[in-house]
Amino acid sequence: MDASQIYIIISLVILVIIALFVFFISKNKKEKKLSTLAGLSFAFILAGILFSDDRLIGYSLIGIGVLLAIIDIILKSKKK
C-alpha cells in the first residue's frame, strides 16, 4: 500500500467513527435524521472516494453525490 491509500483508509475510519458518534451516541432524540436523499448522497461520495484509483469513476460518483445533496437542500428549503 502506498501513502495515498493509507490516507484514504484512515479518513474512512475517522468518518465511520464520527458517524457512530452522531447516530448512536446522540442523546437528543429531537434531532432530525438523515433523509433518504442525503444518505444516498453520502454513499455516492464515499463510493467516489473508494474508487479514486480510476479518476473518471471516482469524480463522477462524487459529483453525483454532491448533486444529490444540493437537490436535497433545495427540497428541504421549499418545505419550510
N, C-alpha and C positions, 0 to 999 in steps of 0.2 A: 504494500500500500504506500502510495506517495503522500506527501503532506496535504494536498488538497482533499483527498478522500478522507483523511483523518479529521480535518476541519469540518467537513460535511457531516461525518458521523457524530462528532462532538456537538455540533449545532443541533442536529436532530434529537439527540439525547436530552439536551437542555430544553428544547421545545416540548418534548414529551413530559419532562418534569414540571415545567410551567403549566402545561395543560392539566396535569394531575392536580396541582395545587388549585388551579382555578375551578375545576369541575367537581372535585371530590372533597376538598378541604374547606371550601367556601361555607361559612356559617350562615350567611344571609340568604334565605330562601326566596326573597322577593326579587332577586336579580333575574333578569331575562336570560333565557337560554339562547344558544346559537340557533339561528334559523336554519332551515334545510339548505337554503341557497348559500348562506355563509359557511356552513360546514362543507358543502361541496366545493366551494371556492378554496377553502383551506386545504382540502385534499388535493386539488389540482396543483396548488402551489407547492405542496410537499412532494408530489409526484414529479414536478418540474425540477425540484432540487435533486431528487434521486436520479433522474435521467439526465443529469447535467453533462454527462460524457458526450452525448450527441446534442450539440447546441441547438439544432433546429427543433428537435422534440422537446428539449428542456425549456427553451424560451417560449415555445408555443404553449406548453402546459402552464407555465407561469402567467403568460398573457391571458389565457382563458380564465385562470383563477382570479386575476385582477379584474377582468371584465365582469365576471360573476359577482365579485364583491361590489363593484360600482353599481351594478343593476340592483343588488340587494339594498344598498344605501338609498338609491333613488326610490325604490318601492316603499321602504320604511319611512322616508321623508314625506311621501304622498299620503300615508296613512294618518299622519298627525294632524 
